[in-house]
Amino acid sequence: MTDLLISRPEDGVLALRLNRPKARNALSIGLLGEIRAALDAARDDDSVRAVVLSGDETAFSAGADIKEMPSGGIPMWGQRDRLLAWKTIERFPKPLLAAVEGFALGGGCELCLLCDMVIASDTARFGQPEIRIGAFPGDGGTQRLPRAIGKSRALWMMMTGNTIDARTAAEWGLATERVPAGRALARAVDIARDITQMSPIAIGMIKEEVLMTYGKPLDESLSLERKLLLWQTEDHDEGIAAFTEKRKPVYKGR
């Protein structure tokens, strides 16, 4: 049985469901490899405009697979296949949404941090509990969580191992939106469907420009943004024409 279920719930929307229920969707090297392969294919597939990641009603993902942790030598976070998978997720150029029911802990929380939007149901619980086994977040959490929720809140989560609920996650900025239990996936797909109606070129530029915030000084990123404003595409022409003609635009990604 595959560890990743792939479906097309809407035109332009690819759904990836983590499928290791007995392990609470722990992020084994095998599962991360399947996510990497699916995103590589989606990146090059023009029919895919947005991707939604989900787990099941119990867990989005409870984190790394403890059974794969070595007793010595290179930590699992430094293993080549894991690093390649995380880098693929980080660099995925299209909109990536997380639909969270239940636990999003450790690597599961770090996976949410790589997503562009996080829809959390009332059952969702987010946390970085690595400290409880004498470890720390090794898949980017120490850097991305403070950027998402602030230094003191991130340190509280990482130093105590405590979790936060969906309401708190939304208030702190870790989650985009809080929805009733069982509705996270449907809501994420609704948002993804809305995104597919927009110009894929413009959507890609928005994601690229926003992510510059985390990797470049403000003056440099603002300069690059202004240069990108000089672009001209068929989608841009279509958007202007549709607005003036009072009709729905038909974007072709050119």
C-alpha positions as CSV (number, residue, x, y, z in Angstrom):
1,M,0.0,0.0,0.0
2,T,1.4,3.4,-1.0
3,D,2.2,5.9,1.8
4,L,0.9,8.7,-0.3
5,L,-2.6,8.9,-1.9
6,I,-2.9,11.2,-4.9
7,S,-6.2,12.5,-6.3
8,R,-7.6,15.4,-8.4
9,P,-10.6,16.8,-6.4
10,E,-11.0,19.8,-8.7
11,D,-9.6,20.8,-12.1
12,G,-6.2,22.2,-11.5
13,V,-6.0,21.0,-7.9
14,L,-3.7,18.1,-6.9
15,A,-4.4,16.5,-3.5
16,L,-1.7,14.5,-1.7
17,R,-2.9,12.6,1.4
18,L,-0.3,11.2,3.8
19,N,-1.3,7.5,4.3
20,R,0.5,6.0,7.3
21,P,-2.4,5.9,9.7
22,K,-0.8,3.3,12.1
23,A,2.2,5.6,12.5
24,R,0.1,8.8,12.7
25,N,1.5,9.7,9.3
26,A,5.1,9.9,10.5
27,L,7.4,11.3,7.9
28,S,9.5,8.3,7.0
29,I,12.2,8.6,4.4
30,G,9.9,6.6,2.1
31,L,7.0,8.9,2.6
32,L,9.1,12.0,2.1
33,G,10.5,10.5,-1.1
34,E,6.9,10.0,-2.4
35,I,6.0,13.6,-1.6
36,R,9.2,14.7,-3.4
37,A,8.4,12.7,-6.5
38,A,4.8,13.9,-6.6
39,L,5.8,17.5,-6.3
40,D,8.5,17.1,-8.9
41,A,5.8,15.8,-11.3
42,A,3.4,18.6,-10.3
43,R,5.9,21.3,-10.9
44,D,6.3,20.2,-14.5
45,D,2.6,19.5,-15.1
46,D,0.8,22.6,-16.5
47,S,-2.6,21.1,-15.5
48,V,-1.7,21.4,-11.8
49,R,-2.2,24.9,-10.5
50,A,-2.2,24.2,-6.8
51,V,-1.5,21.4,-4.4
52,V,-3.2,20.4,-1.1
53,L,-1.4,18.3,1.5
54,S,-3.5,16.5,4.1
55,G,-3.4,13.6,6.6
56,D,-6.4,11.9,8.2
57,E,-8.9,12.8,10.9
58,T,-6.4,11.8,13.6
59,A,-3.2,13.3,12.4
60,F,-1.8,15.5,9.7
61,S,1.6,14.1,10.7
62,A,3.0,13.3,14.1
63,G,6.6,14.1,12.9
64,A,9.6,12.1,12.0
65,D,9.6,8.4,12.2
66,I,11.3,7.6,15.5
67,K,12.1,4.1,14.4
68,E,14.4,5.6,11.7
69,M,16.4,7.6,14.3
70,P,20.0,6.1,14.5
71,S,21.6,5.7,17.9
72,G,24.8,7.2,16.6
73,G,26.5,8.7,13.5
74,I,24.8,11.2,11.2
75,P,21.5,12.4,12.6
76,M,18.5,11.5,10.5
77,W,18.0,15.2,9.7
78,G,21.3,15.1,7.8
79,Q,20.5,12.1,5.6
80,R,20.7,12.9,1.9
81,D,17.3,11.7,0.9
82,R,15.6,13.6,3.6
83,L,17.4,16.8,2.8
84,L,16.5,16.4,-0.9
85,A,12.9,15.9,-0.1
86,W,12.7,18.9,2.2
87,K,14.5,21.1,-0.3
88,T,12.0,20.0,-3.0
89,I,9.1,21.0,-0.8
90,E,10.7,24.3,0.1
91,R,11.4,25.2,-3.5
92,F,8.0,24.1,-4.9
93,P,7.0,27.1,-7.1
94,K,3.2,26.6,-7.1
95,P,0.7,27.2,-4.3
96,L,1.0,24.6,-1.6
97,L,-1.8,24.3,1.1
98,A,-2.0,22.2,4.2
99,A,-5.3,20.9,5.5
100,V,-4.7,19.9,9.2
101,E,-6.9,17.6,11.3
102,G,-5.4,16.3,14.5
103,F,-1.7,16.4,15.3
104,A,0.9,18.4,13.4
105,L,3.9,17.7,15.5
106,G,7.7,18.0,15.0
107,G,8.3,17.4,11.3
108,G,4.5,17.6,10.7
109,C,4.5,21.2,12.1
110,E,7.7,22.0,10.0
111,L,5.9,20.7,6.9
112,C,3.1,23.1,7.6
113,L,5.6,25.9,7.9
114,L,6.7,25.2,4.3
115,C,3.1,25.5,3.0
116,D,1.8,28.8,1.7
117,M,-1.5,28.5,3.6
118,V,-2.6,26.3,6.5
119,I,-6.2,25.4,7.1
120,A,-6.7,24.1,10.7
121,S,-9.7,22.3,11.9
122,D,-10.9,22.5,15.6
123,T,-9.1,19.2,16.2
124,A,-5.7,20.4,15.1
125,R,-2.8,20.6,17.5
126,F,0.5,22.1,16.5
127,G,3.8,21.5,18.3
128,Q,7.6,21.0,18.3
129,P,8.0,18.3,21.0
130,E,11.5,17.3,20.1
131,I,12.9,18.6,23.4
132,R,11.1,15.8,25.2
133,I,13.5,13.3,23.7
134,G,16.5,15.5,24.2
135,A,16.5,16.9,20.6
136,F,15.5,20.0,18.8
137,P,13.6,20.7,15.5
138,G,15.9,19.7,12.7
139,D,13.9,20.2,9.6
140,G,13.9,24.0,9.7
141,G,11.6,24.7,12.7
142,T,14.2,26.7,14.6
143,Q,14.3,29.2,11.8
144,R,10.8,29.2,10.3
145,L,8.7,29.0,13.4
146,P,10.0,32.3,14.9
147,R,9.4,34.0,11.6
148,A,5.8,32.7,11.6
149,I,4.8,33.4,15.2
150,G,7.6,35.5,16.8
151,K,10.7,34.6,18.9
152,S,9.2,34.3,22.4
153,R,6.2,32.2,21.3
154,A,8.5,29.9,19.2
155,L,10.9,29.5,22.0
156,W,8.1,28.6,24.4
157,M,6.8,25.9,22.0
158,M,10.3,24.5,21.4
159,M,11.6,24.7,25.0
160,T,8.5,23.2,26.7
161,G,7.3,20.9,23.9
162,N,3.8,22.1,24.5
163,T,1.2,22.2,21.8
164,I,-1.2,24.9,20.6
165,D,-4.7,24.5,19.4
166,A,-6.3,25.7,16.1
167,R,-7.6,28.9,17.6
168,T,-4.2,29.8,19.0
169,A,-2.5,28.8,15.8
170,A,-4.8,31.2,13.8
171,E,-4.3,34.0,16.3
172,W,-0.5,33.6,16.3
173,G,-0.3,33.4,12.5
174,L,0.7,29.8,12.1
175,A,-2.6,28.9,10.6
176,T,-4.4,30.9,7.9
177,E,-7.9,29.9,9.0
178,R,-9.7,27.8,11.6
179,V,-12.6,25.6,10.5
180,P,-15.0,23.1,12.1
181,A,-13.7,19.5,12.7
182,G,-13.7,17.5,9.5
183,R,-13.8,20.6,7.2
184,A,-10.1,21.4,6.7
185,L,-9.6,19.5,3.5
186,A,-12.8,20.8,1.9
187,R,-11.9,24.3,2.8
188,A,-8.3,24.0,1.5
189,V,-9.6,22.6,-1.8
190,D,-12.1,25.5,-2.1
191,I,-9.2,28.0,-1.7
192,A,-7.0,26.0,-4.1
193,R,-9.9,26.0,-6.7
194,D,-10.1,29.8,-6.4
195,I,-6.4,30.1,-7.0
196,T,-6.7,28.0,-10.2
197,Q,-8.9,30.7,-11.6
198,M,-6.1,33.2,-11.5
199,S,-3.1,33.7,-13.8
200,P,-0.6,31.0,-13.0
201,I,2.3,33.3,-14.0
202,A,1.1,36.0,-11.6
203,I,0.5,33.5,-8.8
204,G,4.0,32.1,-9.3
205,M,5.5,35.7,-9.2
206,I,3.5,36.5,-6.0
207,K,4.9,33.4,-4.3
208,E,8.5,34.1,-5.5
209,E,8.3,37.7,-4.4
210,V,6.8,37.0,-1.0
211,L,9.4,34.3,-0.2
212,M,12.2,36.8,-1.0
213,T,11.3,38.4,2.3
214,Y,12.9,35.5,4.1
215,G,16.1,35.3,2.1
216,K,17.1,38.8,1.1
217,P,17.5,42.2,2.8
218,L,14.4,44.5,2.4
219,D,16.1,47.0,0.1
220,E,17.3,44.2,-2.3
221,S,13.9,42.4,-2.3
222,L,12.0,45.7,-3.0
223,S,14.4,46.4,-5.9
224,L,13.7,42.9,-7.3
225,E,10.0,43.4,-6.9
226,R,10.1,46.6,-8.8
227,K,12.0,44.9,-11.6
228,L,9.4,42.1,-11.7
229,L,6.7,44.8,-12.1
230,L,8.1,45.4,-15.6
231,W,6.8,42.0,-16.9
232,Q,4.3,41.7,-19.7
233,T,2.4,38.5,-20.5
234,E,-0.6,37.3,-22.4
235,D,-2.3,36.6,-19.1
236,H,-1.8,40.2,-18.1
237,D,-3.3,41.4,-21.4
238,E,-6.2,39.0,-20.9
239,G,-6.8,40.2,-17.4
240,I,-7.0,43.8,-18.5
241,A,-9.2,42.9,-21.5
242,A,-11.6,40.9,-19.4
243,F,-11.9,43.7,-16.9
244,T,-12.7,46.3,-19.5
245,E,-15.1,43.9,-21.4
246,K,-16.8,42.9,-18.1
247,R,-16.3,39.2,-18.5
248,K,-14.5,36.3,-16.8
249,P,-10.8,36.1,-17.8
250,V,-9.4,32.9,-19.4
251,Y,-5.8,32.5,-18.3
252,K,-3.5,30.2,-20.2
253,G,-0.3,30.6,-18.3
254,R,1.5,32.5,-21.0
